[in-house]
Amino acid sequence: MISSNPTVVSVQGVSKRFVMHKDKSVKERLVNVARSRPADDFWALRNIDIDVLAGSTVGLVGHNGSGKSTLLKVVGGIIQPTQGQVLRRGRMAALLELGAGFHPDLTGRENVYLNAAILGLSRAETERHFDAIVEFSGIEDFIDTQVKFYSSGMYVRLAFSVAVHVDPDLLLVDEVLAVGDEPFQRKCMDKIAEFQSEGRTIVLVSHSAEQVGALCDRVVVLHAGEIQHDGDPAKGLRILRAGYEADRQHAVTVETETKVPAVAPYFLRSAETQVSSTVSDELTIRLEIEINDPQPSWGIGLSIETSLGMKLYSMTTFDGAVQLPNTPGVHNLTVVVPDIRLGAGQYLINVGLGDQAGRTFHRVAGATSFESPRDDVGHGLIRLSPRFQITEGMHG
C-alpha cells in the first residue's frame, strides 16, 4: 500500500568522506607538506537512500562509529555530503550537539533570540514564545547569565526548549538528550509524544533500545556507514542486539586470551544461559570453573545488567551461604532463576570469582547474555500481565 503522506526528507545516494591526516599537529602537517605524506580516506556514509514521510518517527541506531550521527547532521544541513543530495521541506529544528548555535559570551536570553532566528523565527514570533521557552527550560533564574557559565544540563534544557517551540515540521534529535537529568528527559519524551500526536515528523539518534522501541514506527540500522535494516522497529533492534552480542563475545575471547594469568587460583572457563519459554519463564546459568590453587575460602558473584550497563540485580554465593567445591579440577555450577519477568531486550551477566576479603581471582564482564523476546502489551524493563476490569456506572 502506498502512503498518501508527503515526503519531508529525501536522502538520495548520499556518501560522506572524511580525510584522516596521520600528522598529529599543524606543525607536523606543515613540515611534512614537501614529503607528500598520504592521508587516509574514511567513508562515514556510503550510498544512503532514505525517504522520511510526514508524521513518521524514524530512529537511527547502530554501534559507535556506524555513521548515524553523521547522517543526522547531513539531513540537518550541518555538513554537506561528498556525493548525493538531501531534499527537505517545511521548517526544521535540530538538536544535534551540545550548545550548537549558542554563543558563549551572550546571555541565555540573547541566545534564545539568536537560536530562534537561526531556526527561522522572526523577533515578534520569538517574543510571543519567549515565556513558554524559559518556563519549559526551567532555568528562569539564569536566563540573564552568560551561557559559558551554564552546566551541560542547562545547555540542553535551553536548546531543546527553543527547538520544540519554533513550531517545526521536522525535528532532529541526537543522543544529546541523555545529558539532561531524569525529570527533564521525561519532560522531553512527553513533548516528543505530543509532537507525534500532532503529526509532526521526528528523526532521532538514540542508544536506548527501549526509547526507540516505544517512540519509533520505523528503525534504520547503520553499520560501517551502510544501511543494514530499514523498516520494522522490532526486527531492527534484534539486528542491533545481535551485533552487540557478537562484539561482546569477541571482547570476552580477547580478555580470556590476553588478560588472565596462565595459572589463576580460580578461573571461569565458560558461561552460558538458557531461558525457558513457559508461563513462568526460568533463567538457567551454567558456569564451568577451573580450580588450580584452592584458597581457604572463595565465592562467585553474579550480576544482571541491561545492554546499556544498568544493573538490575546482583548477588554472591556468600549471601546465600552456598557450599562450593574447593578441590583442584573442573567443576560445573548451575544457577536457576525462576520467573524472571524481564521485558524485551538483551541482558548481560557478569561473573566474578573472589573471596570475602575482597580479592578478585577472575572477573569477566559480559561473560554471557540472554535475550528476552516479548510480544506482550506495554514496554519497560519488567514484564507484567495487566488485567482490565470495567464496571458500568449506576444510572439514576
C-alpha positions in Angstrom: 0.0 0.0 0.0 1.4 3.4 -1.0 1.2 6.1 1.7 -0.6 9.3 0.9 1.7 11.3 3.3 4.2 13.6 1.6 7.9 13.1 1.8 9.6 15.6 4.3 13.2 14.4 3.8 14.6 12.6 0.8 18.2 11.3 1.1 19.4 10.3 -2.3 22.6 8.4 -2.9 24.4 10.1 0.0 28.0 9.3 0.8 30.3 11.2 3.2 34.1 11.1 3.1 36.4 12.4 5.8 40.2 12.8 5.3 42.1 11.3 8.1 45.5 13.0 8.5 48.2 11.0 10.2 50.1 14.1 11.3 49.4 14.8 15.0 49.7 18.6 14.8 49.6 21.5 12.5 53.4 21.9 12.8 53.9 18.3 11.7 51.5 18.8 8.8 53.4 21.8 7.6 56.8 20.1 7.9 55.5 17.1 6.0 53.9 19.0 3.1 57.0 18.6 0.9 57.1 14.9 1.6 53.5 14.4 0.3 52.6 12.1 3.1 49.4 10.4 2.1 46.2 10.8 4.1 43.6 8.1 4.6 40.0 8.4 3.3 37.3 7.4 5.8 33.8 6.9 4.3 31.4 7.6 7.2 28.4 7.0 4.9 28.1 5.0 1.7 25.2 5.2 -0.8 22.4 6.1 1.7 18.8 6.3 0.3 16.1 7.2 2.7 12.7 8.9 2.3 11.1 10.1 5.5 7.3 10.6 5.3 5.4 13.3 7.1 4.1 12.2 10.5 6.6 9.4 11.0 9.1 8.9 13.8 12.4 7.3 12.5 15.1 6.0 14.8 18.7 5.9 13.6 20.6 3.2 15.5 23.9 1.4 15.3 27.2 0.8 17.0 29.6 3.7 17.8 31.1 4.8 14.5 28.3 3.4 12.4 27.5 6.8 10.9 24.2 7.6 12.5 25.1 11.0 13.9 26.9 11.9 10.6 23.7 11.0 8.7 21.6 13.2 11.1 24.0 16.1 10.5 23.8 15.6 6.7 20.0 15.6 7.0 20.1 18.7 9.1 22.4 20.5 6.6 25.2 20.8 9.2 27.6 19.1 7.0 27.4 18.6 3.2 27.6 15.1 1.6 30.6 14.2 -0.6 28.2 12.5 -3.0 24.4 12.6 -3.4 21.9 15.1 -2.2 19.3 15.7 0.6 15.9 17.4 -0.2 13.9 18.9 2.7 10.6 20.6 3.0 9.0 22.6 5.8 10.6 24.2 8.9 13.3 22.1 10.6 14.6 22.3 14.1 17.7 20.3 15.1 19.2 19.5 18.4 22.4 17.8 17.3 25.3 18.9 19.5 25.6 20.3 23.0 25.4 24.1 22.7 25.2 24.2 18.9 24.0 27.6 17.8 24.8 29.2 21.2 27.3 32.0 21.7 29.2 31.5 25.0 29.5 35.3 25.6 25.8 36.0 25.2 23.2 35.5 27.9 20.6 32.8 27.8 18.0 35.5 26.9 20.1 36.7 24.0 20.9 33.2 22.8 17.2 32.4 22.7 16.6 35.2 20.2 19.8 34.2 18.3 18.9 30.5 18.1 15.3 31.1 17.2 16.4 33.4 14.4 18.7 30.7 13.1 15.8 28.3 13.1 13.6 30.7 11.1 11.5 32.7 13.7 11.0 36.4 13.5 11.7 38.5 16.5 7.9 39.0 17.0 7.4 35.2 16.9 10.2 34.7 19.4 8.8 37.3 21.8 5.4 35.5 21.6 7.0 32.2 22.6 9.7 33.5 24.9 8.0 33.0 28.3 7.0 29.4 27.3 10.6 28.7 26.2 12.0 29.8 29.5 9.4 28.1 31.6 9.9 24.8 29.8 13.7 25.0 30.2 13.3 25.5 34.0 16.3 27.9 34.2 14.5 31.2 34.8 17.0 32.3 37.5 19.9 32.0 35.0 18.3 33.4 31.8 20.3 36.6 32.0 23.6 34.8 32.8 26.2 34.2 30.0 25.8 30.7 28.8 29.5 30.0 29.1 28.8 29.6 32.9 26.0 27.1 32.2 26.3 23.4 33.1 25.8 20.9 30.3 22.3 20.1 31.6 21.4 23.8 31.4 22.6 24.0 27.8 20.4 21.0 26.9 17.4 22.4 28.6 17.5 25.7 26.9 18.5 24.3 23.5 15.7 21.7 23.5 13.2 24.2 24.7 14.0 26.6 21.8 13.9 23.7 19.3 10.4 22.5 20.3 8.9 26.0 20.4 9.8 27.1 16.9 6.8 25.1 15.5 8.9 22.7 13.4 7.6 20.4 10.8 10.7 18.2 11.2 12.6 17.7 14.5 16.0 16.2 14.5 17.3 14.9 17.9 20.7 13.4 18.7 21.8 11.5 21.8 22.5 14.8 23.4 19.2 14.5 25.3 20.9 11.9 27.6 22.8 14.8 29.2 19.7 16.2 30.9 18.5 14.9 34.3 15.8 12.2 34.5 12.8 14.5 35.2 13.8 16.7 32.2 14.3 13.6 30.0 10.7 12.6 30.9 9.6 16.1 30.0 11.3 15.9 26.6 9.7 12.5 25.9 6.3 13.9 26.7 6.9 16.7 24.3 8.0 14.3 21.6 4.9 12.3 22.2 2.8 15.5 21.9 4.6 16.2 18.6 3.7 12.7 17.3 0.0 13.2 18.2 0.2 16.5 16.1 1.5 14.6 13.1 5.0 16.1 13.1 8.0 14.3 11.7 10.8 13.2 14.0 14.2 11.7 13.3 16.2 10.7 16.3 19.5 9.0 17.2 19.4 7.0 20.4 21.4 4.2 22.1 18.3 3.4 24.2 16.5 0.4 22.6 13.6 0.9 25.0 13.3 4.5 23.9 13.5 3.6 20.2 11.0 0.8 20.5 8.5 2.9 22.4 8.7 6.0 20.1 9.6 5.0 16.6 7.4 3.5 13.9 10.5 2.8 11.7 14.1 2.0 12.5 17.2 2.4 10.3 20.2 0.3 11.5 23.5 1.5 10.2 26.8 -0.5 10.2 30.1 0.9 8.9 28.2 3.7 7.1 25.8 1.4 5.3 22.1 0.5 5.9 21.7 -2.9 7.5 18.0 -2.6 8.0 15.2 -0.1 7.3 11.7 -0.9 8.5 10.1 -2.7 11.4 11.5 -1.5 14.7 11.4 -4.9 16.5 13.4 -6.6 13.7 15.8 -3.7 13.6 16.5 -3.8 17.3 17.1 -7.6 17.1 19.7 -7.0 14.4 21.3 -4.3 16.6 21.4 -6.6 19.6 22.9 -9.4 17.6 25.7 -7.1 16.6 26.3 -6.1 20.3 26.3 -9.8 21.2 29.0 -10.6 18.6 31.1 -7.7 19.9 30.7 -8.9 23.4 31.8 -12.5 22.6 34.8 -11.1 20.8 35.8 -8.9 23.8 35.4 -11.9 26.2 37.6 -14.0 24.0 40.3 -11.3 23.8 40.2 -10.8 27.6 40.5 -14.5 28.2 43.4 -14.9 25.9 45.4 -11.7 27.0 44.4 -10.6 30.4 44.1 -13.7 32.6 47.2 -15.2 34.2 48.2 -18.5 32.9 47.5 -20.1 36.3 44.8 -18.3 38.3 43.6 -19.9 41.6 40.0 -19.9 40.3 39.2 -19.5 36.6 35.9 -19.1 34.7 36.3 -21.4 31.7 32.9 -20.9 30.2 29.4 -19.5 30.9 26.1 -19.9 29.1 22.5 -19.2 29.6 19.1 -20.6 28.6 15.7 -19.1 29.0 12.7 -21.5 29.0 9.5 -20.2 27.3 6.9 -21.2 29.8 4.2 -19.4 31.7 6.7 -18.5 34.4 10.0 -18.1 32.5 13.1 -19.6 34.1 16.6 -18.4 33.5 19.4 -21.1 33.8 23.0 -20.0 34.1 25.7 -22.7 33.7 29.2 -22.0 34.8 32.3 -24.1 34.2 35.0 -23.2 36.8 38.6 -24.5 37.0 40.3 -24.6 40.4 44.1 -24.6 40.2 45.2 -23.5 43.7 42.5 -23.9 46.4 42.3 -21.0 48.8 40.8 -21.0 52.4 37.5 -19.6 51.1 36.1 -18.4 47.7 32.8 -17.4 46.2 31.0 -16.5 43.0 29.4 -13.1 42.2 26.7 -12.7 39.6 25.0 -9.5 38.3 22.5 -8.9 35.5 22.6 -5.7 33.5 20.9 -4.2 30.5 22.9 -3.8 27.3 23.4 -0.2 28.3 25.0 -1.1 31.7 22.1 -0.6 34.0 22.4 -3.0 36.9 19.2 -4.9 37.6 20.4 -7.5 40.1 23.5 -8.7 41.9 24.3 -11.4 44.4 27.2 -13.6 45.7 27.3 -17.1 47.0 28.4 -15.7 50.3 24.9 -14.1 50.6 23.2 -17.4 50.4 25.9 -19.5 52.3 26.3 -21.8 49.3 28.8 -24.6 49.8 31.1 -24.6 46.8 33.6 -27.3 45.8 37.2 -26.5 46.7 39.3 -29.2 45.2 41.6 -28.9 42.1 39.9 -29.7 38.8 37.0 -28.5 36.7 33.6 -28.0 38.4 30.2 -27.2 37.0 27.7 -25.0 38.7 24.1 -24.4 37.6 22.1 -21.4 38.9 18.3 -21.3 38.3 16.4 -18.1 38.5 12.6 -18.8 38.3 10.0 -16.4 36.9 12.4 -13.7 35.7 9.7 -11.5 34.1 12.0 -9.2 32.2 10.8 -7.0 29.3 12.0 -7.4 25.8 15.7 -6.9 25.3 19.3 -8.2 25.6 20.7 -8.7 29.1 24.3 -9.3 30.1 25.5 -11.5 33.0 28.8 -10.5 34.7 30.6 -13.2 36.7 33.3 -12.7 39.3 35.3 -15.2 41.4 36.9 -14.0 44.6 37.0 -14.2 48.4 35.2 -12.4 51.3 38.3 -10.3 51.9 37.7 -8.5 48.6 40.4 -10.3 46.5 39.3 -11.0 42.9 40.6 -14.1 41.3 38.9 -13.8 37.9 36.2 -11.5 36.6 34.5 -11.4 33.2 32.2 -8.6 32.3 29.5 -9.8 30.0 30.5 -13.4 30.5 27.3 -14.5 28.9 24.0 -13.0 27.8 20.4 -13.8 27.1 17.5 -12.3 25.2 14.0 -11.9 26.5 11.8 -11.5 23.4 8.2 -10.4 24.2 5.1 -9.5 22.3 3.2 -8.6 25.5 1.3 -5.3 26.0 3.4 -2.4 27.0 7.1 -1.6 27.2 9.7 -1.5 30.0 12.4 -3.4 31.9 9.9 -5.7 33.6 7.1 -7.7 32.1 3.6 -7.5 33.5 0.3 -9.1 32.6 -2.3 -6.5 33.4 -6.0 -7.4 33.7 -8.6 -4.7 32.9 -12.0 -4.6 34.7 -14.7 -2.3 33.5 -17.6 -1.6 35.9 -20.6 0.1 34.5 -21.8 3.1 36.4 -25.2 3.2 38.1 -27.8 5.2 36.3 -30.2 7.2 38.5 
